[in-house]
Protein backbone atom coordinates (compact mmCIF):
# COMPACT_ATOMS: atom_id res chain seq x y z
CA UNK A 1 0.00 0.00 0.00
CA UNK A 2 1.51 3.35 -0.98
CA UNK A 3 2.35 5.83 1.73
CA UNK A 4 0.44 9.09 1.95
CA UNK A 5 2.24 12.24 0.93
CA UNK A 6 1.89 15.49 2.84
CA UNK A 7 -0.92 16.49 0.49
CA UNK A 8 -2.64 13.17 1.16
CA UNK A 9 -2.53 13.76 4.91
CA UNK A 10 -3.87 17.29 4.57
CA UNK A 11 -6.58 16.11 2.17
CA UNK A 12 -7.58 13.33 4.59
CA UNK A 13 -7.69 15.76 7.51
CA UNK A 14 -9.77 18.21 5.46
CA UNK A 15 -12.18 15.42 4.49
CA UNK A 16 -12.61 14.36 8.11
CA UNK A 17 -13.08 17.92 9.39
CA UNK A 18 -15.53 18.76 6.60
CA UNK A 19 -17.51 15.57 7.26
CA UNK A 20 -17.82 16.51 10.93
CA UNK A 21 -18.84 20.04 9.90
CA UNK A 22 -21.57 18.71 7.62
CA UNK A 23 -22.85 16.44 10.40
CA UNK A 24 -22.96 19.40 12.80
CA UNK A 25 -24.80 21.52 10.23
CA UNK A 26 -27.35 18.73 9.70
CA UNK A 27 -27.82 18.46 13.47
CA UNK A 28 -28.24 22.24 13.71
CA UNK A 29 -30.82 22.17 10.93
CA UNK A 30 -32.80 19.41 12.58
CA UNK A 31 -32.83 21.15 15.95
CA UNK A 32 -33.64 24.57 14.50
CA UNK A 33 -36.66 23.22 12.60
CA UNK A 34 -38.48 23.15 15.93
CA UNK A 35 -37.47 26.70 16.87
CA UNK A 36 -39.92 29.55 16.48
CA UNK A 37 -38.74 33.10 15.79
CA UNK A 38 -41.45 34.68 17.92
CA UNK A 39 -43.74 33.25 20.56
CA UNK A 40 -46.84 34.88 21.96
CA UNK A 41 -47.72 32.80 24.99
CA UNK A 42 -50.09 33.14 27.85
CA UNK A 43 -49.57 31.61 31.28
CA UNK A 44 -51.13 28.29 30.26
CA UNK A 45 -48.44 27.66 27.61
CA UNK A 46 -45.46 27.63 29.94
CA UNK A 47 -44.34 24.23 28.57
CA UNK A 48 -43.81 25.69 25.08
CA UNK A 49 -41.60 28.40 26.50
CA UNK A 50 -39.48 25.78 28.28
CA UNK A 51 -39.13 23.76 25.06
CA UNK A 52 -38.03 26.85 23.13
CA UNK A 53 -35.42 27.67 25.78
CA UNK A 54 -34.05 24.11 25.52
CA UNK A 55 -33.86 24.36 21.74
CA UNK A 56 -32.09 27.71 21.97
CA UNK A 57 -29.67 26.24 24.49
CA UNK A 58 -28.85 23.32 22.15
CA UNK A 59 -28.29 25.70 19.25
CA UNK A 60 -26.06 27.93 21.36
CA UNK A 61 -24.06 24.85 22.37
CA UNK A 62 -23.54 23.81 18.71
CA UNK A 63 -22.57 27.26 17.43
CA UNK A 64 -18.89 27.35 18.59
CA UNK A 65 -18.27 23.85 17.21
CA UNK A 66 -19.75 24.79 13.85
CA UNK A 67 -17.67 27.95 13.69
CA UNK A 68 -14.48 26.14 14.74
CA UNK A 69 -14.86 23.27 12.30
CA UNK A 70 -15.86 25.73 9.56
CA UNK A 71 -12.73 27.80 10.07
CA UNK A 72 -10.53 24.70 10.30
CA UNK A 73 -12.03 23.31 7.09
CA UNK A 74 -11.38 26.63 5.33
CA UNK A 75 -7.79 26.80 6.56
CA UNK A 76 -7.07 23.23 5.47
CA UNK A 77 -8.60 23.97 2.07
CA UNK A 78 -6.33 27.01 1.69
CA UNK A 79 -3.32 24.89 2.71
CA UNK A 80 -4.24 22.34 0.02
CA UNK A 81 -4.61 25.12 -2.55
CA UNK A 82 -1.21 26.47 -1.55
CA UNK A 83 0.37 23.03 -1.85
CA UNK A 84 -1.10 22.53 -5.33
CA UNK A 85 0.02 26.01 -6.41
CA UNK A 86 3.52 25.36 -5.07
CA UNK A 87 3.67 22.04 -6.93
CA UNK A 88 2.53 23.64 -10.19
CA UNK A 89 5.13 26.40 -9.80
CA UNK A 90 7.84 23.80 -9.23
CA UNK A 91 6.84 21.99 -12.44
CA UNK A 92 6.78 25.24 -14.42
CA UNK A 93 10.24 26.25 -13.18
CA UNK A 94 11.84 22.92 -14.10
Secondary structure as UniProt FT lines:
FT   HELIX           6..32
FT   TURN            33..34
FT   HELIX           43..45
FT   HELIX           46..93
//
